[in-house]
Amino acid sequence: MSGTDVEAVAQLSVTRDRIRDQIGRVIIGQQDIVEHLLVSLLCGGHCLLVGVPGLAKTTLIHTLARTLDLSFGRIQFTPDLMPSDITGTEVLEEDTQTGRKAFRFVPGPLFANVVLADEINRTPPKTQAALLQAMQEHAVTAGGRTMRLGEPFFVLATQNPIEQEGTYPLPEAQLDRFMFELWIDYPTAAEEEEIVRTTTAGQPREVETVLNGTQVIELQRLVRRVPVADEVIAYAVRLVRASRPTSPKAPEYIRELVNWGAGPRASQYLILAGKARAILDGRPCVSIADVRAVALPVLRHRIVVNFHAEAENISAPSLVARLLADIPQDGGAG
């Protein structure tokens, strides 16, 4: 890293605290979720948020966009939503002066920097695929034309875990496109009291802009320039490979309870997220502790448990916790 990069990293922890403070003016608690959202954004990744209704997911994401001066788009997914409803469509317009008719493309809600895809599992696979194509390629195709989306482009999709009737669950191959799966839990009693106190009196609190889109893009580039030691990469790969039941180094419980483990994209995301977490903390180098801190949201939606695990009520997150406890950090035999 250059001297300029090191200075930028040193200042970033101050910037992170300012972003937290501004979001904290509107959102009570959820500090870990905010941290993971910032990590994912700096990595150029996307997040899947799982939580029951009423936990301020929409407010959180909208507040994050305002703090970073990014445009915000919200899509409420429903069973009748078509791909063109989110990507945009061609409309026929007539010039009142000449009478000439021509097609004009009207951009859909995907043409925003931060896109909230609300209840993504409520829409059919064709519309889900249109969103996932935009996530992967940062572009949409409509009317025979491929159009680039504005940068940065950040998708946060939500799922409601308690209402599954009439839904279209995301296949594992599509889940793999999300960098993190974040579970939003109920607030503590003290946090809930503060939420009620601040939302039932006075005017809504305003937030100040801390960064802009150009600065976010530069920080995304900075993440890629952060050096990583070979032993940190080796640990990330060792952890991911241990989640695969076909791997010779997989623990016995993985072979017994898992159908499919995490793929190479998980190793990439562990390192990228470790880089972003390090520089958000003002550190120009990545440690194994950074990788371990992001392992759960990276891995839990990439491990597919089998019938035996379901029968014993063993979940993917619990297996991730066991792997973190069992896989050696020094490269020794596991």
ABEGO torsion letter per residue (X at the ends): XBAAAAAAAAAAAAAAAAAAAAAAAABBEGAAAAAAAAAAAAAGBBBBBBBBBGAGAAAAAAAAAAAAGBBBBBBBBBAABBAAAAAEBBBBBBBAAAGBBBBBBBBBAABBABBBBBGAAABBAAAAAAAAAAAAAGBBBBGGBBBBBBOBBBBBBBBBAABABGBBBBBAAAAAABABBBBBBBBBAAAAAAAAAAAABEBBBBBBBABBAAAAAAAAAAAAABBBBAAAAAAAAAAAAAABAABAABBAAAAAABABBBBAAAAAAAAAAAAAAAAAAGBABBBAAAAAAAAAAAAAAABBBBAAAAAAGBBAAAAAAAAAAABBAAGBBX
